[in-house]
Amino acid sequence: MKIAVLNGSPKGLKSITMQSVQFIKKEFAQHELEIINISQKANKIKKDPETLNNIIEKIKAADAVLWATPVYYFLVPSQYKTFIELIFQEDKNINAFRDKYTAVLTTSVHLLDHIAHNYLNAICDDLSMKFLGSFSADMHDFLDDKERQRLLLFMQSFFNGIEKKLPTAKKHGPIDHKAIEYKPSMPDGRIDMGRHKCVILNDAEENQSNLFNMANAVANHLKGDVEVINLYDIDIKTGCQGCYHCAYDNTCRFEKEDEFVGVFNSKIEPADILLFCGTIKDRYLSSRWKLFIDRTFFKQHVPYLSGKQLGFLISGPLKKNPNLRQALEAYSDLMGANLVDIITDENESSEAMDALLSSLAQRLIDFAEKGYYQPRYFYSIGAMKIMRDLFWGKYRFLCQADHKFYKNNGIYDFPQKNYKDRMLNNIVIPLTRIPSVRKKLYNSVQEEMIKPYAKILNKIGE
Ligand SMILES: Cc1cc2nc3c(=O)[nH]c(=O)nc-3n(C[C@H](O)[C@H](O)[C@H](O)COP(=O)(O)O)c2cc1C
C-alpha cells in the first residue's frame, strides 16, 4: 500500500515525529510510506502552484494519508495550517482527499494535545476522508520499547482498516454559516480609558468586512491610547522553526530578521488591554493568527499576557466550533490573561452587536481599573505541573529561561515540606486500619472539611 505521510514539523526529517515514521517504515517494509515535508516547504508550497499540485498528485495516487505532526500551541504548526487552508481553496485539492483512509500521529508533551487531535479529525471529516484513528505520543515515548510496540499496534490496525475497507463514521458535522452584514452604529459617547493602553490586533483582509468593522467600532468607541494593528502589516518572515534557541534566554533567532519580536515587545508588552480579532478559517483562526501565536514561543513558558485584560472578536461560526472556543480559552488561561469575553458576528442584528461590543469595551476597562483577574482554570494549572517536571529535570539545561522563571516564581513547590500534614498523615493513616476509627472519620468528613471555612465566616460575622 502507498501511504502519503504529511509531515507537519518545520524541522523536516530532523523531527521527533518523523523518527516514529521512520520506525514504522522499517517495521512495515511491505508498505510504501512517502514522507512529504509540508511545514518545512510551506513558503514554496504557498508561492508555487506547481509544488502544491505535485503534492496533490501524490495524495491522489496514495491509498491513504497519514497526518504526522508535532503539536504547536495545541494545534498544528502555522506552516501546516497554511497548507490546510490551501487545500480548501480549490475543489480539485479537496477531491484528492475525498474517501481516502486516514489517521493522525502527533508527538507533544501532552499539553492540550486533544485540541489538536479534535481539529485534525474535523479537518479530515470536512475533506470527507475515512478516519481510522489518532495516536498522540509523548515526545519521549519512542525511547521506550513498550511505547514503540503500542505504536506498531496502532499502525497495524490502520493498515488492516484500509485493507478490509472498514466503514468509518464522521464525528463532526459540516459548518454552515451566514453572518449578518455588520453595520456599526455604536451608542453615543466614547468610553474614557484613562491611563490604560489598548491594542487591537486583527487579521482583517478586507476593509468593511465584519471583522474590520467590529475591530474599528470598538476602537472608535474608546477614548485614549488605542492602537489598531493588522497582523498582515507586520513583517513576519517565518513561522516558528522549533529550534529552541530562545530557550536559553528568550532571544528569538529571527529577532533581527523580521518585525515580530520588535512589535511584540513595543506594542503588546506595554498594553494592559488587548483585543484579539480573528476570522475563522476552516476549524480555527487564520494561519496568520497561528503564525503570530507560534512566534510568541520565544517567551517560552512564561505567561506573557499576565496582568492584561483580553477580549476576542471573532467573525465566523464559533458556536458550532466548541474546539476552537476551548483553544481560545486555553490560550488566554495559559498566558495568564483575564479573558473578559468572546464576541462573534453570529448575532441577529447590528444593534445587538453594537450593544455587545460596547459592553465588552466597558468591562475591559472596568476590570483593568479594578485590577480583577479571574482564577486560573485547569488549562494553566495542569500545564504548569506538566512543564515544571520537565524544567526541573530533563530539560533544565535546555530551557534555562523557563527554569529561572519557575524558580523565581515559586512554581517548584515540591518536595512539599509541610511537617504538620506529614505528622497528621503518619498518625491517622495507621489509625484508619481500626474499623471503628475509620467509620468515625469518614462519617465526620463533611463536618470536618468545612470547619476552617466556618471559622473565618464566624469571625467575619462578629
Ligand atoms: C512553538 C512550539 C509550540 C509547542 N506547543 C506545544 C503544545 O501546545 N503542547 C505540547 O504538548 N507540546 C508543544 N510543543 C512541543 C512539541 O510538540 C514537541 O516537542 C514535539 O515532539 C516536536 O516534534 P517535532 O520534532 O516532530 O517537530 C511545542 C513546541 C514548539 C516549538
The ligand as an ORCA input file, in Angstrom:
! r2SCAN-3c Opt
* xyz 0 1
  C       6.259     26.539     19.091
  C       6.044     25.282     19.862
  C       4.826     25.076     20.473
  C       4.578     23.882     21.158
  N       3.358     23.706     21.717
  C       3.061     22.542     22.347
  C       1.764     22.319     22.893
  O       0.852     23.157     22.819
  N       1.540     21.135     23.510
  C       2.502     20.182     23.630
  O       2.240     19.158     24.235
  N       3.742     20.354     23.097
  C       4.040     21.509     22.455
  N       5.277     21.692     21.883
  C       6.271     20.589     21.956
  C       6.293     19.777     20.643
  O       5.009     19.336     20.285
  C       7.158     18.542     20.784
  O       8.431     18.911     21.148
  C       7.182     17.705     19.520
  O       7.616     16.404     19.849
  C       8.141     18.234     18.469
  O       8.064     17.396     17.333
  P       8.966     17.534     16.046
  O      10.389     17.348     16.471
  O       8.469     16.448     15.162
  O       8.745     18.890     15.460
  C       5.579     22.878     21.236
  C       6.825     23.104     20.639
  C       7.055     24.298     19.964
  C       8.399     24.516     19.313
*
